[in-house]
Amino acid sequence: MRLDCFIAHRLRRVSRALAQQIIAKGGVALRPPRSAKAARKVYQGDVVIITQHLPTENLSYDQVQHLYIGPRLIALNKPAGMLVHPTATAHLNCITTYVAQQGWHDAAIVHRLDRESSGVLILARGTHNARFLGRLFASEGTVKIYLAIVNDPQSLLCPARAFSILWPIGPCPHAKLKSITMGPGAWPASTHCLCLARHQNRALLALRIEHGRQHQIRVHLALSGFPVLGDKLYLHGEDFYRDWVDGKQDHQALSAPRHMLHAFQLRLFDGDQQHHFCAPIPEDFRHAWSSEDHTAPIEHHLAGLEHHPLVKDTIPPRQDDCLMAPFVGLT
């Protein structure tokens, strides 16, 4: 087999053309030693060594806020742009590395936030607590409230309008980015939405989710016609997203520097004990909402949210025959 074909076959996200570029730049060595060329044949028993040159990472450690540090769990406010787990191209600017540097060697992450999402992130301390909190998240023993700024060009959302999005979702089989893009599928997912305010062609939403599927809020809102502001994948599309990852797009093409989704509040129910964590709204989120026309600050629209049925313990009954059903009990 040719060397470029072998690399593309073994590294699923590397195309043959990219493999040829890596080889041409001297990033591949062979054992037994011989010159590495794209057309060079490789055989069983050969060792192919690929050297990856990682870009310098900008660390966000100083932006991580400690909301709570206790014997059983830790609550952090994760900044936008910081990964939860390392990837092939980012090893340092992630929560797992940050946690290790803090010396929390017993801490384990029990749920996830997207790289561009900000807000409350929970870590368990110790194996027993990790299992307990993992079951708690899986069994909907938590209340998760998010804030999102969405595009609403048809002005369908008005303040106090509430609705539930009940579409099952899953990996999109016809997507170009099959391991990333989500769409209609077979996994149950429910997102309960409340419009807090609108300004021009944008709306500010409070959201409560059940199930917590990958990209659930972003997919549900995009399918409903209200994509999250700045969403490179579900607002601008797969081609744009792929170009962005490859460095072929810049911020000038975006309505916001990142997708405007913030994990605002999280409540845990541990028997008779209840934990309630709230992550302050980040500056870029504020700016995206109220930078123009003297729009009222976000806090003005959050008054009374704590007493709203959206954040109550009981989710209204689902209407399984509806794709988008009214959130019962809300006006």
C-alpha positions as a Markdown table, in Angstrom:
| # | Residue | x | y | z |
|---|---|---|---|---|
| 1 | Met | 0.0 | 0.0 | 0.0 |
| 2 | Arg | 1.2 | 3.5 | -0.7 |
| 3 | Leu | 2.3 | 5.5 | 2.3 |
| 4 | Asp | -0.2 | 8.4 | 1.7 |
| 5 | Cys | -3.0 | 5.8 | 1.4 |
| 6 | Phe | -1.9 | 4.0 | 4.5 |
| 7 | Ile | -1.9 | 7.3 | 6.6 |
| 8 | Ala | -5.4 | 8.3 | 5.2 |
| 9 | His | -6.7 | 4.8 | 6.0 |
| 10 | Arg | -5.4 | 4.7 | 9.6 |
| 11 | Leu | -6.2 | 8.3 | 10.5 |
| 12 | Arg | -9.9 | 8.7 | 9.6 |
| 13 | Arg | -9.9 | 12.5 | 9.7 |
| 14 | Val | -6.8 | 12.8 | 7.4 |
| 15 | Ser | -7.5 | 12.9 | 3.7 |
| 16 | Arg | -5.0 | 11.5 | 1.2 |
| 17 | Ala | -4.2 | 15.1 | 0.0 |
| 18 | Leu | -3.5 | 16.1 | 3.6 |
| 19 | Ala | -1.4 | 13.0 | 4.1 |
| 20 | Gln | 0.7 | 14.0 | 1.1 |
| 21 | Gln | 1.2 | 17.5 | 2.6 |
| 22 | Ile | 2.3 | 16.0 | 5.9 |
| 23 | Ile | 4.8 | 13.7 | 4.1 |
| 24 | Ala | 6.1 | 16.6 | 1.8 |
| 25 | Lys | 6.8 | 18.7 | 4.9 |
| 26 | Gly | 8.9 | 16.0 | 6.5 |
| 27 | Gly | 6.4 | 15.0 | 9.1 |
| 28 | Val | 6.7 | 11.3 | 8.4 |
| 29 | Ala | 9.5 | 8.8 | 9.2 |
| 30 | Leu | 9.8 | 5.1 | 8.4 |
| 31 | Arg | 11.3 | 2.2 | 10.2 |
| 32 | Pro | 13.3 | 0.4 | 8.8 |
| 33 | Pro | 14.8 | 3.8 | 7.7 |
| 34 | Arg | 14.2 | 4.9 | 4.1 |
| 35 | Ser | 13.0 | 8.1 | 2.5 |
| 36 | Ala | 9.4 | 8.9 | 3.1 |
| 37 | Lys | 7.5 | 9.7 | -0.1 |
| 38 | Ala | 3.8 | 9.7 | -0.8 |
| 39 | Ala | 4.2 | 6.8 | -3.4 |
| 40 | Arg | 6.5 | 4.8 | -1.2 |
| 41 | Lys | 5.2 | 1.3 | -0.5 |
| 42 | Val | 4.8 | 0.2 | 3.1 |
| 43 | Tyr | 4.6 | -3.4 | 4.2 |
| 44 | Gln | 3.5 | -5.4 | 7.1 |
| 45 | Gly | 6.0 | -4.9 | 10.0 |
| 46 | Asp | 7.0 | -1.4 | 8.9 |
| 47 | Val | 6.7 | 1.4 | 11.5 |
| 48 | Val | 5.3 | 4.7 | 10.4 |
| 49 | Ile | 6.1 | 7.7 | 12.7 |
| 50 | Ile | 4.1 | 10.9 | 12.3 |
| 51 | Thr | 5.3 | 14.0 | 14.0 |
| 52 | Gln | 2.5 | 16.5 | 14.8 |
| 53 | His | 3.5 | 20.2 | 15.2 |
| 54 | Leu | 0.9 | 21.8 | 17.5 |
| 55 | Pro | 0.2 | 25.5 | 17.4 |
| 56 | Thr | 0.8 | 27.5 | 20.5 |
| 57 | Glu | -2.3 | 27.5 | 22.7 |
| 58 | Asn | -3.7 | 30.5 | 24.4 |
| 59 | Leu | -4.6 | 29.4 | 27.9 |
| 60 | Ser | -7.8 | 30.5 | 29.7 |
| 61 | Tyr | -6.9 | 29.3 | 33.2 |
| 62 | Asp | -7.2 | 32.8 | 34.7 |
| 63 | Gln | -10.8 | 33.1 | 33.4 |
| 64 | Val | -12.0 | 29.9 | 35.2 |
| 65 | Gln | -14.1 | 30.9 | 38.2 |
| 66 | His | -14.5 | 28.6 | 41.2 |
| 67 | Leu | -18.2 | 28.7 | 42.1 |
| 68 | Tyr | -18.0 | 26.0 | 44.8 |
| 69 | Ile | -15.4 | 23.7 | 46.2 |
| 70 | Gly | -16.7 | 21.0 | 48.6 |
| 71 | Pro | -15.8 | 17.5 | 49.8 |
| 72 | Arg | -18.1 | 15.8 | 47.2 |
| 73 | Leu | -18.1 | 18.1 | 44.2 |
| 74 | Ile | -16.6 | 21.2 | 42.6 |
| 75 | Ala | -18.6 | 23.7 | 40.5 |
| 76 | Leu | -16.7 | 25.8 | 37.9 |
| 77 | Asn | -17.7 | 28.6 | 35.6 |
| 78 | Lys | -16.1 | 27.5 | 32.3 |
| 79 | Pro | -15.1 | 30.3 | 29.9 |
| 80 | Ala | -16.0 | 30.2 | 26.3 |
| 81 | Gly | -13.3 | 28.8 | 24.1 |
| 82 | Met | -12.0 | 26.3 | 26.6 |
| 83 | Leu | -12.4 | 22.6 | 26.0 |
| 84 | Val | -13.6 | 20.2 | 28.6 |
| 85 | His | -11.4 | 17.3 | 27.4 |
| 86 | Pro | -8.2 | 17.5 | 25.2 |
| 87 | Thr | -8.4 | 16.9 | 21.5 |
| 88 | Ala | -5.9 | 16.0 | 18.8 |
| 89 | Thr | -5.0 | 19.6 | 18.3 |
| 90 | Ala | -5.5 | 21.1 | 21.8 |
| 91 | His | -3.9 | 19.5 | 24.9 |
| 92 | Leu | -3.4 | 22.3 | 27.4 |
| 93 | Asn | -6.4 | 24.7 | 27.2 |
| 94 | Cys | -8.9 | 22.3 | 28.6 |
| 95 | Ile | -10.6 | 21.7 | 32.0 |
| 96 | Thr | -9.0 | 18.3 | 32.6 |
| 97 | Thr | -5.5 | 19.9 | 32.4 |
| 98 | Tyr | -6.6 | 22.8 | 34.5 |
| 99 | Val | -8.0 | 20.4 | 37.1 |
| 100 | Ala | -4.7 | 18.6 | 37.3 |
| 101 | Gln | -2.8 | 21.8 | 37.7 |
| 102 | Gln | -5.1 | 22.8 | 40.6 |
| 103 | Gly | -4.1 | 19.5 | 42.3 |
| 104 | Trp | -7.6 | 18.1 | 42.3 |
| 105 | His | -6.5 | 14.6 | 41.5 |
| 106 | Asp | -9.7 | 13.1 | 42.8 |
| 107 | Ala | -11.9 | 15.2 | 40.5 |
| 108 | Ala | -13.9 | 13.7 | 37.6 |
| 109 | Ile | -16.0 | 15.6 | 35.0 |
| 110 | Val | -19.6 | 14.2 | 35.0 |
| 111 | His | -21.1 | 16.2 | 32.1 |
| 112 | Arg | -19.9 | 18.3 | 29.3 |
| 113 | Leu | -20.2 | 21.8 | 27.7 |
| 114 | Asp | -19.3 | 22.6 | 24.1 |
| 115 | Arg | -16.0 | 24.4 | 23.6 |
| 116 | Glu | -17.7 | 27.7 | 22.7 |
| 117 | Ser | -20.3 | 27.4 | 25.5 |
| 118 | Ser | -19.7 | 29.1 | 28.8 |
| 119 | Gly | -21.1 | 28.5 | 32.3 |
| 120 | Val | -21.6 | 26.0 | 35.1 |
| 121 | Leu | -19.6 | 22.8 | 34.9 |
| 122 | Ile | -19.7 | 20.1 | 37.7 |
| 123 | Leu | -16.9 | 17.8 | 38.8 |
| 124 | Ala | -17.3 | 15.0 | 41.3 |
| 125 | Arg | -14.7 | 14.2 | 43.9 |
| 126 | Gly | -13.8 | 10.5 | 44.2 |
| 127 | Thr | -15.1 | 7.4 | 42.4 |
| 128 | His | -18.2 | 7.0 | 44.6 |
| 129 | Asn | -19.3 | 10.6 | 44.0 |
| 130 | Ala | -18.6 | 10.3 | 40.3 |
| 131 | Arg | -20.9 | 7.3 | 40.0 |
| 132 | Phe | -23.6 | 9.0 | 42.1 |
| 133 | Leu | -23.5 | 12.3 | 40.1 |
| 134 | Gly | -23.3 | 10.4 | 36.9 |
| 135 | Arg | -26.5 | 8.7 | 37.7 |
| 136 | Leu | -28.0 | 11.9 | 38.9 |
| 137 | Phe | -27.3 | 13.6 | 35.5 |
| 138 | Ala | -28.5 | 10.5 | 33.6 |
| 139 | Ser | -31.8 | 10.3 | 35.6 |
| 140 | Glu | -32.7 | 14.0 | 35.3 |
| 141 | Gly | -31.9 | 14.6 | 38.9 |
| 142 | Thr | -30.7 | 18.1 | 37.9 |
| 143 | Val | -32.3 | 21.3 | 36.7 |
| 144 | Lys | -30.2 | 23.0 | 34.0 |
| 145 | Ile | -31.0 | 26.5 | 32.8 |
| 146 | Tyr | -29.3 | 28.0 | 29.8 |
| 147 | Leu | -29.4 | 31.5 | 28.2 |
| 148 | Ala | -29.2 | 31.8 | 24.5 |
| 149 | Ile | -29.3 | 34.7 | 22.0 |
| 150 | Val | -30.9 | 33.5 | 18.8 |
| 151 | Asn | -31.7 | 34.8 | 15.3 |
| 152 | Asp | -35.4 | 35.4 | 14.8 |
| 153 | Pro | -35.7 | 37.2 | 11.4 |
| 154 | Gln | -39.4 | 36.5 | 11.1 |
| 155 | Ser | -40.2 | 38.0 | 14.5 |
| 156 | Leu | -42.0 | 34.9 | 15.7 |
| 157 | Leu | -40.7 | 35.1 | 19.3 |
| 158 | Cys | -42.2 | 37.7 | 21.7 |
| 159 | Pro | -41.5 | 38.3 | 25.3 |
| 160 | Ala | -43.2 | 35.7 | 27.6 |
| 161 | Arg | -43.8 | 33.3 | 24.8 |
| 162 | Ala | -43.0 | 29.7 | 26.0 |
| 163 | Phe | -42.8 | 26.5 | 24.0 |
| 164 | Ser | -41.2 | 23.0 | 24.2 |
| 165 | Ile | -39.2 | 21.4 | 21.4 |
| 166 | Leu | -39.7 | 17.7 | 21.5 |
| 167 | Trp | -37.8 | 16.4 | 18.4 |
| 168 | Pro | -35.7 | 13.3 | 18.9 |
| 169 | Ile | -32.2 | 13.9 | 17.6 |
| 170 | Gly | -29.1 | 11.9 | 16.7 |
| 171 | Pro | -26.1 | 11.8 | 14.4 |
| 172 | Cys | -27.0 | 13.1 | 10.9 |
| 173 | Pro | -26.4 | 10.2 | 8.5 |
| 174 | His | -26.2 | 12.3 | 5.4 |
| 175 | Ala | -23.9 | 15.0 | 6.9 |
| 176 | Lys | -20.5 | 15.8 | 5.6 |
| 177 | Leu | -19.1 | 15.9 | 9.1 |
| 178 | Lys | -20.7 | 12.6 | 10.4 |
| 179 | Ser | -18.9 | 12.5 | 13.7 |
| 180 | Ile | -20.0 | 16.0 | 14.6 |
| 181 | Thr | -23.2 | 17.1 | 13.0 |
| 182 | Met | -26.5 | 16.2 | 14.7 |
| 183 | Gly | -30.0 | 16.3 | 13.3 |
| 184 | Pro | -33.4 | 14.6 | 13.5 |
| 185 | Gly | -32.8 | 11.1 | 15.0 |
| 186 | Ala | -34.0 | 8.5 | 17.4 |
| 187 | Trp | -32.7 | 9.8 | 20.8 |
| 188 | Pro | -35.4 | 11.4 | 22.9 |
| 189 | Ala | -34.7 | 15.0 | 23.7 |
| 190 | Ser | -36.8 | 17.9 | 25.1 |
| 191 | Thr | -35.9 | 21.5 | 25.3 |
| 192 | His | -38.2 | 23.9 | 27.1 |
| 193 | Cys | -37.9 | 27.6 | 26.0 |
| 194 | Leu | -39.0 | 30.9 | 27.3 |
| 195 | Cys | -38.5 | 34.2 | 25.4 |
| 196 | Leu | -37.3 | 36.8 | 27.8 |
| 197 | Ala | -36.9 | 39.7 | 25.4 |
| 198 | Arg | -36.4 | 40.5 | 21.7 |
| 199 | His | -34.4 | 43.3 | 19.9 |
| 200 | Gln | -34.6 | 43.8 | 16.2 |
| 201 | Asn | -34.1 | 40.3 | 14.7 |
| 202 | Arg | -32.8 | 38.7 | 17.8 |
| 203 | Ala | -34.3 | 37.1 | 20.9 |
| 204 | Leu | -33.0 | 36.3 | 24.3 |
| 205 | Leu | -34.2 | 32.9 | 25.5 |
| 206 | Ala | -34.0 | 31.0 | 28.8 |
| 207 | Leu | -34.0 | 27.2 | 28.2 |
| 208 | Arg | -34.3 | 24.1 | 30.3 |
| 209 | Ile | -33.2 | 20.8 | 28.9 |
| 210 | Glu | -34.0 | 17.2 | 29.5 |
| 211 | His | -31.7 | 14.3 | 28.4 |
| 212 | Gly | -28.7 | 16.6 | 27.5 |
| 213 | Arg | -27.8 | 15.1 | 24.1 |
| 214 | Gln | -24.8 | 16.4 | 22.1 |
| 215 | His | -25.6 | 19.9 | 20.7 |
| 216 | Gln | -29.2 | 19.4 | 21.8 |
| 217 | Ile | -30.1 | 23.1 | 22.3 |
| 218 | Arg | -28.3 | 24.3 | 19.2 |
| 219 | Val | -29.9 | 21.6 | 17.0 |
| 220 | His | -33.4 | 22.1 | 18.5 |
| 221 | Leu | -33.3 | 25.8 | 18.0 |
| 222 | Ala | -31.9 | 25.6 | 14.5 |
| 223 | Leu | -34.6 | 23.0 | 13.5 |
| 224 | Ser | -37.2 | 25.4 | 14.9 |
| 225 | Gly | -35.9 | 28.3 | 12.8 |
| 226 | Phe | -34.2 | 30.1 | 15.7 |
| 227 | Pro | -30.5 | 29.3 | 15.3 |
| 228 | Val | -28.1 | 30.4 | 18.0 |
| 229 | Leu | -26.3 | 33.6 | 17.2 |
| 230 | Gly | -22.7 | 32.9 | 16.0 |
| 231 | Asp | -23.2 | 29.2 | 15.6 |
| 232 | Lys | -20.7 | 28.2 | 13.0 |
| 233 | Leu | -22.2 | 24.8 | 12.3 |
| 234 | Tyr | -26.0 | 25.0 | 12.6 |
| 235 | Leu | -26.4 | 28.7 | 11.5 |
| 236 | His | -23.6 | 29.0 | 8.9 |
| 237 | Gly | -23.5 | 25.3 | 7.8 |
| 238 | Glu | -21.0 | 22.5 | 7.5 |
| 239 | Asp | -18.9 | 24.0 | 4.7 |
| 240 | Phe | -18.4 | 27.2 | 6.7 |
| 241 | Tyr | -17.6 | 25.3 | 9.8 |
| 242 | Arg | -15.0 | 23.1 | 8.0 |
| 243 | Asp | -13.4 | 26.2 | 6.5 |
| 244 | Trp | -13.4 | 27.9 | 9.9 |
| 245 | Val | -11.6 | 24.9 | 11.4 |
| 246 | Asp | -9.1 | 25.0 | 8.5 |
| 247 | Gly | -8.5 | 28.7 | 9.1 |
| 248 | Lys | -10.1 | 29.8 | 5.9 |
| 249 | Gln | -12.8 | 32.0 | 7.6 |
| 250 | Asp | -12.5 | 35.1 | 9.8 |
| 251 | His | -14.6 | 36.8 | 12.4 |
| 252 | Gln | -15.9 | 39.3 | 9.8 |
| 253 | Ala | -18.2 | 36.6 | 8.4 |
| 254 | Leu | -19.8 | 36.0 | 11.8 |
| 255 | Ser | -22.6 | 37.8 | 13.6 |
| 256 | Ala | -20.8 | 37.0 | 16.9 |
| 257 | Pro | -17.3 | 35.7 | 17.8 |
| 258 | Arg | -18.8 | 32.4 | 19.2 |
| 259 | His | -22.1 | 30.8 | 19.6 |
| 260 | Met | -24.1 | 32.7 | 22.3 |
| 261 | Leu | -25.0 | 29.9 | 24.7 |
| 262 | His | -24.4 | 30.2 | 28.4 |
| 263 | Ala | -25.0 | 27.5 | 31.1 |
| 264 | Phe | -26.6 | 30.0 | 33.5 |
| 265 | Gln | -27.8 | 27.9 | 36.4 |
| 266 | Leu | -27.6 | 24.3 | 37.6 |
| 267 | Arg | -29.4 | 22.7 | 40.6 |
| 268 | Leu | -28.6 | 19.3 | 42.0 |
| 269 | Phe | -30.9 | 17.3 | 44.2 |
| 270 | Asp | -29.0 | 15.1 | 46.7 |
| 271 | Gly | -31.6 | 13.5 | 48.9 |
| 272 | Asp | -32.8 | 16.3 | 51.2 |
| 273 | Gln | -29.9 | 18.5 | 50.2 |
| 274 | Gln | -30.0 | 20.9 | 47.2 |
| 275 | His | -27.1 | 22.7 | 45.5 |
| 276 | His | -27.8 | 25.7 | 43.4 |
| 277 | Phe | -25.0 | 27.2 | 41.2 |
| 278 | Cys | -25.2 | 30.3 | 39.0 |
| 279 | Ala | -22.5 | 31.4 | 36.6 |
| 280 | Pro | -22.2 | 35.2 | 36.0 |
| 281 | Ile | -23.0 | 36.3 | 32.5 |
| 282 | Pro | -19.8 | 36.7 | 30.5 |
| 283 | Glu | -18.9 | 40.1 | 28.9 |
| 284 | Asp | -19.0 | 38.9 | 25.3 |
| 285 | Phe | -22.6 | 37.6 | 25.9 |
| 286 | Arg | -23.6 | 40.9 | 27.3 |
| 287 | His | -22.0 | 42.8 | 24.4 |
| 288 | Ala | -23.7 | 40.6 | 21.8 |
| 289 | Trp | -27.1 | 41.5 | 23.3 |
| 290 | Ser | -26.9 | 45.1 | 24.4 |
| 291 | Ser | -24.1 | 46.7 | 22.5 |
| 292 | Glu | -26.4 | 48.6 | 20.1 |
| 293 | Asp | -29.3 | 51.1 | 20.5 |
| 294 | His | -29.0 | 51.3 | 24.3 |
| 295 | Thr | -30.8 | 47.9 | 24.7 |
| 296 | Ala | -31.6 | 47.1 | 28.3 |
| 297 | Pro | -29.0 | 44.9 | 30.0 |
| 298 | Ile | -29.6 | 41.2 | 30.3 |
| 299 | Glu | -30.2 | 41.4 | 34.1 |
| 300 | His | -33.2 | 43.6 | 33.4 |
| 301 | His | -34.9 | 40.6 | 31.6 |
| 302 | Leu | -33.9 | 38.0 | 34.3 |
| 303 | Ala | -36.1 | 39.6 | 37.0 |
| 304 | Gly | -38.6 | 37.0 | 38.2 |
| 305 | Leu | -37.0 | 34.1 | 36.4 |
| 306 | Glu | -36.4 | 32.2 | 39.6 |
| 307 | His | -40.1 | 32.1 | 40.3 |
| 308 | His | -41.1 | 31.1 | 36.8 |
| 309 | Pro | -42.4 | 27.6 | 36.0 |
| 310 | Leu | -39.5 | 27.1 | 33.7 |
| 311 | Val | -37.2 | 26.6 | 36.6 |
| 312 | Lys | -39.6 | 24.6 | 38.8 |
| 313 | Asp | -38.9 | 21.1 | 39.7 |
| 314 | Thr | -41.7 | 19.6 | 37.7 |
| 315 | Ile | -41.6 | 19.5 | 33.9 |
| 316 | Pro | -45.1 | 19.7 | 32.4 |
| 317 | Pro | -46.3 | 16.5 | 30.6 |
| 318 | Arg | -45.0 | 16.0 | 27.1 |
| 319 | Gln | -47.3 | 15.9 | 24.2 |
| 320 | Asp | -45.7 | 13.1 | 22.2 |
| 321 | Asp | -47.8 | 13.7 | 19.1 |
| 322 | Cys | -46.4 | 17.2 | 18.7 |
| 323 | Leu | -43.0 | 18.3 | 17.4 |
| 324 | Met | -43.4 | 21.7 | 19.0 |
| 325 | Ala | -45.9 | 21.8 | 21.9 |
| 326 | Pro | -46.9 | 24.6 | 24.2 |
| 327 | Phe | -45.1 | 24.6 | 27.6 |
| 328 | Val | -48.2 | 23.8 | 29.7 |
| 329 | Gly | -48.8 | 26.3 | 32.5 |
| 330 | Leu | -46.9 | 29.1 | 30.9 |
| 331 | Thr | -48.2 | 32.1 | 29.2 |
